[in-house]
Amino acid sequence: RDPLLQAVVEGREPAVSAVDLNVILCPGTGPCPAVRGSVLLYRDDSHITNTAAVMLGPALEHALVTKVQLPLRGPRLQSSQTAGTPRS
């Protein structure tokens, strides 16, 4: 296991913030679902698909702005309701 990651998880690195998006991909207990609705979430054992990454965008943006206090710049990320929808 990575010692820095362990220190962050244990709160021993106050200058580093961790953002856990697994709670969105893997709600509840048991194995993570590979598909949610009609969206394929994983392309292999440990890598999410581009569509899943877009779906996570708003949650990541929120975490970076609130938890990490990163200033928001540029256009807002699209909502998860439109993730994976082709743009016209």
The first five atom37 places (N, CA, C, CB, O) and aatype in JSON, in Angstrom:
{
  "aatype": [1, 3, 14, 10, 10, 5, 0, 19, 19, 6, 7, 1, 6, 14, 0, 19, 15, 0, 19, 3, 10, 2, 19, 9, 10, 4, 14, 7, 16, 7, 14, 4, 14, 0, 19, 1, 7, 15, 19, 10, 10, 18, 1, 3, 3, 15, 8, 9, 16, 2, 16, 0, 0, 19, 12, 10, 7, 14, 0, 10, 6, 8, 0, 10, 19, 16, 11, 19, 5, 10, 14, 10, 1, 7, 14, 1, 10, 5, 15, 15, 5, 16, 0, 7, 16, 14, 1, 15],
  "atom_mask": [
    [1, 1, 1, 1, 1],
    [1, 1, 1, 1, 1],
    [1, 1, 1, 1, 1],
    [1, 1, 1, 1, 1],
    [1, 1, 1, 1, 1],
    [1, 1, 1, 1, 1],
    [1, 1, 1, 1, 1],
    [1, 1, 1, 1, 1],
    [1, 1, 1, 1, 1],
    [1, 1, 1, 1, 1],
    [1, 1, 1, 0, 1],
    [1, 1, 1, 1, 1],
    [1, 1, 1, 1, 1],
    [1, 1, 1, 1, 1],
    [1, 1, 1, 1, 1],
    [1, 1, 1, 1, 1],
    [1, 1, 1, 1, 1],
    [1, 1, 1, 1, 1],
    [1, 1, 1, 1, 1],
    [1, 1, 1, 1, 1],
    [1, 1, 1, 1, 1],
    [1, 1, 1, 1, 1],
    [1, 1, 1, 1, 1],
    [1, 1, 1, 1, 1],
    [1, 1, 1, 1, 1],
    [1, 1, 1, 1, 1],
    [1, 1, 1, 1, 1],
    [1, 1, 1, 0, 1],
    [1, 1, 1, 1, 1],
    [1, 1, 1, 0, 1],
    [1, 1, 1, 1, 1],
    [1, 1, 1, 1, 1],
    [1, 1, 1, 1, 1],
    [1, 1, 1, 1, 1],
    [1, 1, 1, 1, 1],
    [1, 1, 1, 1, 1],
    [1, 1, 1, 0, 1],
    [1, 1, 1, 1, 1],
    [1, 1, 1, 1, 1],
    [1, 1, 1, 1, 1],
    [1, 1, 1, 1, 1],
    [1, 1, 1, 1, 1],
    [1, 1, 1, 1, 1],
    [1, 1, 1, 1, 1],
    [1, 1, 1, 1, 1],
    [1, 1, 1, 1, 1],
    [1, 1, 1, 1, 1],
    [1, 1, 1, 1, 1],
    [1, 1, 1, 1, 1],
    [1, 1, 1, 1, 1],
    [1, 1, 1, 1, 1],
    [1, 1, 1, 1, 1],
    [1, 1, 1, 1, 1],
    [1, 1, 1, 1, 1],
    [1, 1, 1, 1, 1],
    [1, 1, 1, 1, 1],
    [1, 1, 1, 0, 1],
    [1, 1, 1, 1, 1],
    [1, 1, 1, 1, 1],
    [1, 1, 1, 1, 1],
    [1, 1, 1, 1, 1],
    [1, 1, 1, 1, 1],
    [1, 1, 1, 1, 1],
    [1, 1, 1, 1, 1],
    [1, 1, 1, 1, 1],
    [1, 1, 1, 1, 1],
    [1, 1, 1, 1, 1],
    [1, 1, 1, 1, 1],
    [1, 1, 1, 1, 1],
    [1, 1, 1, 1, 1],
    [1, 1, 1, 1, 1],
    [1, 1, 1, 1, 1],
    [1, 1, 1, 1, 1],
    [1, 1, 1, 0, 1],
    [1, 1, 1, 1, 1],
    [1, 1, 1, 1, 1],
    [1, 1, 1, 1, 1],
    [1, 1, 1, 1, 1],
    [1, 1, 1, 1, 1],
    [1, 1, 1, 1, 1],
    [1, 1, 1, 1, 1],
    [1, 1, 1, 1, 1],
    [1, 1, 1, 1, 1],
    [1, 1, 1, 0, 1],
    [1, 1, 1, 1, 1],
    [1, 1, 1, 1, 1],
    [1, 1, 1, 1, 1],
    [1, 1, 1, 1, 1]
  ],
  "atom_positions": [
    [[0.84, -1.19, 0.0], [0.0, 0.0, 0.0], [0.89, 1.25, 0.0], [-0.96, 0.0, 1.23], [1.97, 1.25, 0.58]],
    [[0.41, 2.28, -0.65], [1.14, 3.54, -0.76], [1.15, 4.27, 0.59], [0.5, 4.43, -1.86], [0.08, 4.56, 1.13]],
    [[2.33, 4.58, 1.14], [2.4, 5.25, 2.45], [1.75, 6.63, 2.46], [3.84, 5.37, 2.88], [1.11, 7.0, 3.44]],
    [[1.91, 7.4, 1.37], [1.28, 8.72, 1.31], [-0.24, 8.59, 1.3], [1.75, 9.5, 0.07], [-0.93, 9.33, 2.0]],
    [[-0.75, 7.67, 0.51], [-2.2, 7.44, 0.49], [-2.7, 7.06, 1.87], [-2.55, 6.34, -0.53], [-3.73, 7.57, 2.32]],
    [[-2.0, 6.19, 2.55], [-2.4, 5.78, 3.89], [-2.4, 6.98, 4.85], [-1.46, 4.68, 4.42], [-3.31, 7.11, 5.66]],
    [[-1.39, 7.84, 4.75], [-1.32, 9.03, 5.6], [-2.48, 9.98, 5.32], [0.01, 9.76, 5.39], [-3.04, 10.56, 6.25]],
    [[-2.85, 10.13, 4.05], [-3.99, 10.99, 3.69], [-5.27, 10.42, 4.26], [-4.1, 11.15, 2.16], [-6.07, 11.15, 4.85]],
    [[-5.48, 9.12, 4.08], [-6.69, 8.47, 4.57], [-6.81, 8.61, 6.08], [-6.7, 6.98, 4.18], [-7.91, 8.8, 6.61]],
    [[-5.7, 8.52, 6.78], [-5.69, 8.62, 8.24], [-5.69, 10.06, 8.74], [-4.49, 7.9, 8.79], [-5.71, 10.29, 9.95]],
    [[-5.67, 11.04, 7.82], [-5.71, 12.45, 8.22], [-4.39, 12.99, 8.73], [0.0, 0.0, 0.0], [-4.36, 14.01, 9.42]],
    [[-3.29, 12.33, 8.4], [-1.97, 12.78, 8.85], [-1.28, 13.71, 7.86], [-1.09, 11.58, 9.11], [-0.14, 14.11, 8.09]],
    [[-1.94, 14.05, 6.78], [-1.4, 14.98, 5.78], [-2.41, 16.11, 5.59], [-1.11, 14.25, 4.41], [-3.21, 16.06, 4.65]],
    [[-2.4, 17.13, 6.46], [-3.42, 18.17, 6.4], [-3.41, 19.0, 5.12], [-3.26, 19.08, 7.57], [-4.42, 19.61, 4.77]],
    [[-2.29, 19.02, 4.41], [-2.22, 19.8, 3.17], [-2.78, 19.04, 1.97], [-0.79, 20.2, 2.9], [-2.85, 19.59, 0.87]],
    [[-3.17, 17.79, 2.17], [-3.67, 16.96, 1.07], [-5.11, 16.56, 1.36], [-2.78, 15.71, 0.86], [-5.42, 16.09, 2.45]],
    [[-5.98, 16.75, 0.37], [-7.38, 16.34, 0.51], [-7.65, 15.19, -0.44], [-8.35, 17.52, 0.23], [-7.15, 15.17, -1.57]],
    [[-8.44, 14.25, 0.0], [-8.84, 13.12, -0.84], [-10.3, 13.27, -1.2], [-8.58, 11.76, -0.12], [-11.12, 13.68, -0.38]],
    [[-10.62, 12.94, -2.42], [-12.0, 12.97, -2.9], [-12.37, 11.55, -3.28], [-12.18, 13.96, -4.12], [-11.8, 10.99, -4.22]],
    [[-13.31, 10.96, -2.56], [-13.72, 9.58, -2.8], [-14.98, 9.56, -3.66], [-13.96, 8.83, -1.46], [-16.07, 9.9, -3.18]],
    [[-14.84, 9.18, -4.91], [-15.98, 9.08, -5.82], [-16.54, 7.67, -5.87], [-15.58, 9.53, -7.22], [-17.54, 7.42, -6.55]],
    [[-15.91, 6.74, -5.15], [-16.42, 5.37, -5.13], [-17.81, 5.28, -4.54], [-15.48, 4.48, -4.35], [-18.58, 4.39, -4.9]],
    [[-18.16, 6.2, -3.63], [-19.5, 6.17, -3.04], [-20.57, 6.41, -4.1], [-19.61, 7.22, -1.93], [-21.72, 6.0, -3.92]],
    [[-20.21, 7.06, -5.19], [-21.16, 7.28, -6.29], [-21.19, 6.07, -7.21], [-20.78, 8.55, -7.09], [-22.27, 5.63, -7.62]],
    [[-20.02, 5.53, -7.53], [-19.96, 4.38, -8.43], [-20.41, 3.09, -7.76], [-18.54, 4.21, -8.95], [-20.99, 2.22, -8.41]],
    [[-20.14, 2.96, -6.47], [-20.42, 1.72, -5.75], [-21.31, 1.97, -4.53], [-19.11, 1.06, -5.31], [-20.87, 1.77, -3.4]],
    [[-22.54, 2.41, -4.74], [-23.41, 2.66, -3.59], [-23.77, 1.34, -2.9], [-24.69, 3.41, -4.02], [-23.96, 0.32, -3.56]],
    [[-23.85, 1.38, -1.59], [-24.22, 0.17, -0.85], [-23.05, -0.75, -0.64], [0.0, 0.0, 0.0], [-21.89, -0.35, -0.75]],
    [[-23.37, -1.99, -0.34], [-22.33, -2.98, -0.1], [-22.31, -3.97, -1.26], [-22.57, -3.72, 1.25], [-23.21, -3.98, -2.1]],
    [[-21.3, -4.78, -1.3], [-21.18, -5.76, -2.37], [-20.37, -5.22, -3.52], [0.0, 0.0, 0.0], [-19.81, -4.13, -3.44]],
    [[-20.3, -5.99, -4.58], [-19.5, -5.57, -5.73], [-20.09, -4.35, -6.43], [-19.37, -6.73, -6.73], [-21.31, -4.13, -6.41]],
    [[-19.23, -3.57, -7.04], [-19.68, -2.4, -7.79], [-20.39, -2.86, -9.06], [-18.49, -1.46, -8.13], [-19.92, -3.78, -9.73]],
    [[-21.51, -2.21, -9.4], [-22.19, -2.59, -10.64], [-21.38, -2.13, -11.86], [-23.61, -1.99, -10.69], [-20.82, -1.03, -11.85]],
    [[-21.31, -2.95, -12.88], [-20.61, -2.59, -14.1], [-21.45, -1.67, -14.97], [-20.22, -3.84, -14.89], [-20.93, -0.91, -15.78]],
    [[-22.78, -1.75, -14.79], [-23.71, -0.96, -15.59], [-24.72, -0.31, -14.66], [-24.44, -1.85, -16.66], [-25.21, -0.95, -13.72]],
    [[-25.04, 0.96, -14.9], [-26.11, 1.64, -14.17], [-27.09, 2.17, -15.21], [-25.55, 2.82, -13.26], [-26.74, 3.02, -16.03]],
    [[-28.32, 1.64, -15.16], [-29.28, 1.98, -16.21], [-28.76, 1.44, -17.52], [0.0, 0.0, 0.0], [-28.58, 0.23, -17.67]],
    [[-28.52, 2.32, -18.46], [-27.95, 1.9, -19.74], [-26.51, 2.37, -19.9], [-28.8, 2.42, -20.91], [-25.95, 2.33, -21.0]],
    [[-25.9, 2.83, -18.8], [-24.54, 3.37, -18.86], [-23.53, 2.33, -18.38], [-24.43, 4.66, -18.01], [-23.6, 1.86, -17.24]],
    [[-22.6, 1.98, -19.24], [-21.49, 1.1, -18.88], [-20.51, 1.92, -18.04], [-20.79, 0.49, -20.15], [-19.99, 2.93, -18.51]],
    [[-20.25, 1.49, -16.8], [-19.4, 2.26, -15.89], [-17.92, 1.89, -15.99], [-19.86, 2.07, -14.48], [-17.06, 2.76, -15.89]],
    [[-17.63, 0.62, -16.19], [-16.23, 0.16, -16.21], [-15.88, -0.46, -17.55], [-15.98, -0.85, -15.08], [-16.68, -1.17, -18.15]],
    [[-14.65, -0.18, -18.02], [-14.18, -0.8, -19.27], [-13.31, -2.01, -18.99], [-13.42, 0.21, -20.11], [-13.06, -2.82, -19.89]],
    [[-12.83, -2.12, -17.75], [-12.11, -3.32, -17.3], [-12.2, -3.36, -15.77], [-10.61, -3.3, -17.78], [-13.06, -2.7, -15.19]],
    [[-11.34, -4.13, -15.12], [-11.44, -4.31, -13.67], [-11.24, -3.04, -12.85], [-10.45, -5.32, -13.23], [-11.75, -2.96, -11.73]],
    [[-10.53, -2.06, -13.38], [-10.21, -0.9, -12.55], [-10.27, 0.45, -13.26], [-8.86, -1.07, -11.98], [-9.87, 1.46, -12.68]],
    [[-10.76, 0.5, -14.49], [-10.82, 1.76, -15.23], [-12.27, 2.05, -15.63], [-9.92, 1.7, -16.49], [-12.96, 1.21, -16.19]],
    [[-12.7, 3.29, -15.32], [-14.06, 3.67, -15.7], [-14.1, 4.11, -17.16], [-14.59, 4.8, -14.78], [-13.08, 4.46, -17.74]],
    [[-15.29, 4.07, -17.74], [-15.48, 4.51, -19.12], [-15.51, 6.03, -19.18], [-16.77, 3.9, -19.72], [-15.66, 6.7, -18.16]],
    [[-15.38, 6.57, -20.38], [-15.49, 8.02, -20.57], [-16.85, 8.52, -20.12], [-15.24, 8.4, -22.04], [-16.95, 9.58, -19.51]],
    [[-17.9, 7.77, -20.41], [-19.25, 8.17, -20.02], [-19.38, 8.22, -18.51], [-20.29, 7.2, -20.61], [-20.02, 9.13, -17.97]],
    [[-18.79, 7.26, -17.81], [-18.82, 7.27, -16.34], [-18.04, 8.47, -15.8], [-18.23, 5.96, -15.78], [-18.46, 9.08, -14.81]],
    [[-16.94, 8.81, -16.43], [-16.15, 9.97, -16.01], [-16.97, 11.25, -16.15], [-14.85, 10.08, -16.82], [-16.94, 12.12, -15.27]],
    [[-17.7, 11.38, -17.26], [-18.56, 12.55, -17.45], [-19.65, 12.57, -16.4], [-19.18, 12.54, -18.88], [-20.0, 13.63, -15.88]],
    [[-20.21, 11.41, -16.08], [-21.25, 11.31, -15.07], [-20.73, 11.77, -13.7], [-21.78, 9.86, -14.98], [-21.48, 12.37, -12.92]],
    [[-19.46, 11.49, -13.4], [-18.86, 11.88, -12.12], [-18.44, 13.34, -12.08], [-17.67, 11.0, -11.84], [-18.15, 13.87, -11.0]],
    [[-18.4, 14.0, -13.22], [-17.93, 15.38, -13.31], [-18.55, 16.34, -12.31], [0.0, 0.0, 0.0], [-17.81, 17.02, -11.6]],
    [[-19.87, 16.43, -12.23], [-20.48, 17.37, -11.28], [-20.12, 17.08, -9.83], [-21.98, 17.35, -11.44], [-19.91, 18.01, -9.05]],
    [[-20.03, 15.82, -9.44], [-19.66, 15.47, -8.07], [-18.21, 15.85, -7.79], [-19.88, 13.97, -7.81], [-17.88, 16.33, -6.7]],
    [[-17.34, 15.63, -8.76], [-15.93, 16.0, -8.6], [-15.8, 17.52, -8.52], [-15.08, 15.45, -9.76], [-15.05, 18.04, -7.69]],
    [[-16.52, 18.22, -9.39], [-16.49, 19.69, -9.36], [-16.94, 20.19, -7.98], [-17.4, 20.28, -10.47], [-16.29, 21.07, -7.41]],
    [[-18.02, 19.65, -7.47], [-18.53, 20.06, -6.15], [-17.48, 19.8, -5.07], [-19.84, 19.31, -5.82], [-17.26, 20.66, -4.21]],
    [[-16.86, 18.64, -5.09], [-15.85, 18.31, -4.08], [-14.64, 19.23, -4.17], [-15.41, 16.85, -4.23], [-14.1, 19.65, -3.15]],
    [[-14.21, 19.54, -5.38], [-13.04, 20.41, -5.54], [-13.34, 21.84, -5.09], [-12.59, 20.42, -6.99], [-12.47, 22.49, -4.51]],
    [[-14.55, 22.31, -5.34], [-14.91, 23.67, -4.96], [-15.15, 23.77, -3.45], [-16.17, 24.13, -5.71], [-14.72, 24.74, -2.83]],
    [[-15.82, 22.78, -2.86], [-16.17, 22.87, -1.44], [-15.11, 22.29, -0.51], [-17.47, 22.16, -1.2], [-14.72, 22.95, 0.45]],
    [[-14.64, 21.1, -0.78], [-13.68, 20.45, 0.12], [-12.27, 20.98, -0.06], [-13.69, 18.94, -0.1], [-11.59, 21.3, 0.91]],
    [[-11.84, 21.08, -1.3], [-10.48, 21.51, -1.58], [-10.42, 23.04, -1.71], [-9.97, 20.85, -2.87], [-9.33, 23.61, -1.69]],
    [[-11.56, 23.68, -1.83], [-11.7, 25.12, -1.99], [-10.97, 25.63, -3.22], [-11.17, 25.83, -0.76], [-10.33, 26.69, -3.19]],
    [[-11.09, 24.88, -4.29], [-10.53, 25.28, -5.57], [-11.51, 26.25, -6.22], [-10.27, 24.04, -6.48], [-12.7, 25.93, -6.31]],
    [[-11.06, 27.41, -6.68], [-12.0, 28.34, -7.32], [-12.52, 27.76, -8.63], [-11.33, 29.7, -7.56], [-11.77, 27.15, -9.4]],
    [[-13.79, 27.97, -8.87], [-14.42, 27.49, -10.1], [-14.04, 28.42, -11.24], [-15.96, 27.41, -9.94], [-14.17, 29.64, -11.12]],
    [[-13.58, 27.85, -12.34], [-13.22, 28.64, -13.52], [-13.8, 27.97, -14.75], [-11.68, 28.8, -13.66], [-14.02, 26.76, -14.76]],
    [[-14.05, 28.75, -15.76], [-14.53, 28.19, -17.02], [-15.97, 27.75, -16.94], [0.0, 0.0, 0.0], [-16.66, 28.01, -15.96]],
    [[-16.43, 27.06, -17.99], [-17.84, 26.63, -18.04], [-18.13, 25.56, -17.0], [-18.19, 26.11, -19.43], [-17.28, 24.75, -16.67]],
    [[-19.34, 25.59, -16.5], [-19.78, 24.57, -15.54], [-19.83, 23.23, -16.24], [-21.18, 24.93, -14.93], [-20.07, 23.15, -17.44]],
    [[-19.6, 22.17, -15.48], [-19.7, 20.83, -16.04], [-21.16, 20.49, -16.29], [-19.06, 19.79, -15.1], [-22.04, 20.98, -15.58]],
    [[-21.41, 19.67, -17.29], [-22.8, 19.29, -17.57], [-23.32, 18.4, -16.47], [-22.91, 18.57, -18.92], [-22.56, 17.71, -15.79]],
    [[-24.62, 18.41, -16.29], [-25.22, 17.6, -15.24], [-25.2, 16.13, -15.62], [-26.66, 18.05, -14.96], [-25.06, 15.78, -16.79]],
    [[-25.34, 15.27, -14.61], [-25.33, 13.83, -14.86], [-26.53, 13.39, -15.66], [-25.28, 13.07, -13.54], [-26.51, 12.32, -16.27]],
    [[-27.6, 14.2, -15.68], [-28.78, 13.83, -16.47], [-28.47, 13.86, -17.96], [-29.95, 14.78, -16.15], [-29.1, 13.13, -18.74]],
    [[-27.51, 14.7, -18.37], [-27.19, 14.79, -19.8], [-25.92, 14.04, -20.15], [-27.06, 16.23, -20.21], [-25.51, 14.02, -21.31]],
    [[-25.28, 13.42, -19.17], [-24.05, 12.69, -19.43], [-24.3, 11.57, -20.42], [-23.45, 12.13, -18.13], [-25.25, 10.79, -20.28]],
    [[-23.45, 11.5, -21.42], [-23.58, 10.44, -22.4], [-24.56, 10.76, -23.52], [0.0, 0.0, 0.0], [-24.69, 9.99, -24.47]],
    [[-25.25, 11.9, -23.41], [-26.18, 12.29, -24.45], [-25.41, 13.03, -25.54], [-27.33, 13.19, -23.88], [-24.68, 13.97, -25.23]],
    [[-25.54, 12.62, -26.8], [-24.83, 13.31, -27.87], [-25.25, 14.77, -27.94], [-25.07, 12.63, -29.22], [-26.42, 15.1, -27.78]],
    [[-24.28, 15.63, -28.18], [-24.59, 17.06, -28.33], [-24.95, 17.35, -29.77], [-23.39, 17.93, -27.88], [-24.38, 16.76, -30.69]],
    [[-25.89, 18.26, -29.96], [-26.3, 18.59, -31.33], [-25.56, 19.79, -31.86], [-27.79, 18.86, -31.4], [-25.78, 20.21, -32.99]]
  ]
}
